[in-house]
Amino acid sequence: MVRAKTHYFDFRISPYESLWILQKRLVGMKIKSDLPDFLLLGEHLPVYTLGKGADLANILRGKTFFEKKGIPFYRVERGGD
């Protein structure tokens, strides 16, 4: 049995947006080439993600409440509310 090598990257605490962009780029590269397998490890400060099916009206406290606390919102390509 041949064991595939998996590379891992530990980003520790990093900005959400940076990790999100990197993840999307690496997936695109993986699809287009023979990039080895990899595992991304990271932690980010609080964020609020709104998926494709999300409705901002379902945020009970309102977006402004979270923004005043420094918690950003991101529209992402996955999930729903």
Beta strands, then each sheet from edge to edge (+ up, - down):
strand 1: 6-13
strand 2: 37-43
strand 3: 48-50
strand 4: 73-75
sheet 1: 1+ 2+
sheet 2: 3+ 4+
end
